Amino acid sequence: MSTPIRTRFAPSPTGFLHLGGARTALFAWAYARRFQGTFVLRIEDTDRERSTQAATQAILDSMAWLGLSYDEGPFYQMQRMARYREVIDDMLARGLAYRCYMPTEALDALREAQMARGEKPRYDGRWRPENAAGKTPPAGVAPVIRFRNPDDGAVAWDDRVKGRIEFANTELDDLVIARPDGTPTYNFCVVVDDIDMQITHVIRGDDHVNNTPRQINIFRALGFEPPVFAHVPTVLGEDGQKLSKRHGAVSVTEYDAAGYLPEAMINFLARLGWAHGNDEVFSPQAFCDWFDLDAISPAPSRFNTDKLRWLNQEHMKRLSPEELGRRLLPFLEKEGLDVAAGPAPGAVAELFRERVATLVEMAQAVRFFYADVTPDAALLAEQIQPANHAALAELFTAFETLPWDRESLNAALKDAAKRHGLKPPQIMMPVRALVAGTLSTPAIDAVLVLLGREKTLERVRRQGSEVRD
Ligand code: GLU
């Protein structure tokens, strides 16, 4: 039997969850789901200056919104300090790590001299156990603890996205694993965690490729085979530049507020650097059924707003009207609309989903069902002319008694036009202007059915008073 898959998402809570981070989380989650594995959430909060509770909460909220449920965690690195110290003590005892008393100024001077000679700056190993014998630690210098990196040979791994990657050990310094105050460093904690959490697949951003050989050496020194690594390329902004605040809404939660559906967001993120044949629109479940690391493209992918909007509309079309209405409801409320005073949100959502790309746009477009409209005077003047007065007046009288269904309304609109030698739009457009304050609505008969007889009459009478004279 093969080992059960265990993946993790290990964000540093120093800011919101941006699209690149969300995509990494998505891939790690989907890989665990695909193989009935376990998805672990680990909060890497050891950078005490930059880590905040608010950022942790934003990450948790974003993951909850996207539906990226974790099976274990969240584990917080700050709560695992005793464990890291235990491993460091053990490494010191076994000669895998050592105390280095080189003062910072001396290290800086060494580096400068190396660079002046055109060499790569690196620690010279002077406090390695074999070199330190007989040396007395200088007074007043709190040591760092360094990992004794192998001297020669190479570290290589078959990255599941990038292929084979190899680093010569001569390129790697003896990594500092604990600072002078005893706090463990990032690359070390990651390895201890990945070992303790029995992570089988590390799926993370490719900004970590340079850390990987150092981490692999620590894994091996501790007697563990490293996990499989898959380094996912960066997500670029629309302009091909690294995604940043300049690109506008980059926190995942902003897409929630902007009226995107989480399933559309998952679909969109999934397609950033991953493909399954020609499939463009798919559910989170389908993604989990299909996802594999080998299909991730090693090339950076680009963010594309038009594509996200298109996908969102496609996903809106795939929901039942009731469900779409349920999703729309908070957006109507945010618009300050009295939802109880108008038609069921599901019914209006069904009518409008072909016309808008987001729930925010939908809430704005359907506003007139729930709140009074004051059509622009110029619009009314343009639509209501002597030529259609009589026809409109007749129509509004018919509105008082005809059965309030699409068929009857449609017939009445057409009849009124025909009787007066007008084209249907000459009647339908002014009605749109009167009841909705805009000419751009779905089929007017469907709109009127939802708006109801009472509100329709009220609006055409009040605002179209000149029509009846
Ligand atoms: N905490 C790291 C980050 O936020 C991720 C580390 C990892 O996945 O190994 O970039």
Boltz pocket constraint, residues with backbone or C-beta under 6 A from the ligand:
constraints:
  - pocket:
      binder: B
      contacts: [[A, 8], [A, 9], [A, 10], [A, 11], [A, 12], [A, 44], [A, 190], [A, 203], [A, 204], [A, 205], [A, 208]]
      max_distance: 6.0
